[in-house]
Each structure stands twice: as structure tokens, then as C-alpha cells.
Amino acid sequence: MLGVFVFGSVHKNARALDAYVGFGFAVAVNAFFFGMEKYVTGEVWVAWRWYPLLGILVSFAVGGLMSVRHSQRAETVETRSESERTH
């Protein structure tokens, strides 16, 4: 949740869906590492202290990629609406 909060505070063009998708991927990555350590290999791949930072990084990466897609679309819509007003 910390990653989603910081992501929403930093990225002004982001939408709620971007944050939700980023959070979902962060949970999936952390669950993957936890599951692999606990049930498959028995070895520690990532110390538990790094899970919050890993979640923040994944949230930023995935949410940032999603917000880039929305910001480009918003710019083209704004450009079209401005050109329609002038004509």
C-alpha cells in the first residue's frame, strides 16, 4: 500500500487503475518470492526487510508504464479539443 500512496503522490497523470494494476503486480511479485522461499527451494532469496521496497519499486515501474499510456492519450485529446475550438 505504501507504494501505491507514493506513486499517486508523485505521478500527477496517473489514474486509479494504474495504481491498482501496480499494486497487483507488487503483491504478485512478493507472493512469488515468499512462495519460492517457503515452499519450493527452502532458501532465502530476498530478506523480509526488502519486501516493502520491492513492492514500492514494482508499483512505480508498472504504474509508471501504465500512466505513460494515459498521459499520451490525454495530450492528444486536449490538442484535438483545442483545435476544434479555434475553428
HUTA-V997499 format. One line per field, one symbol per residue. ss: DSSP state (h for helix, s for strand, l for the rest). phi: phi as a letter, one per 30 degrees, with the letter a starting at -180 (. if undefined). psi: psi as a letter, one per 40 degrees, with the letter a starting at -180 (. if undefined). Layout:
BEGIN
ss = ???
phi = ???
psi = ???
END
This chain:
BEGIN
ss = lhhhhhhhhhlllllhhhhhhhhhhhhhhhhhhhhhhhhhhllllllhhhhhhhhhhhhhhhhhhhhhhhhhhhhhhhhhhhhhhhl
phi = .dddddddddcdddcdddddddddddddddddddddddcccicdcbdddcedddddddddddddddddddddddddddddddddddc
psi = ddddddddddhdeiiddddddddddddddddddddddddcdeihdhideedddddddddddddddddddddddddddddddddddd.
END
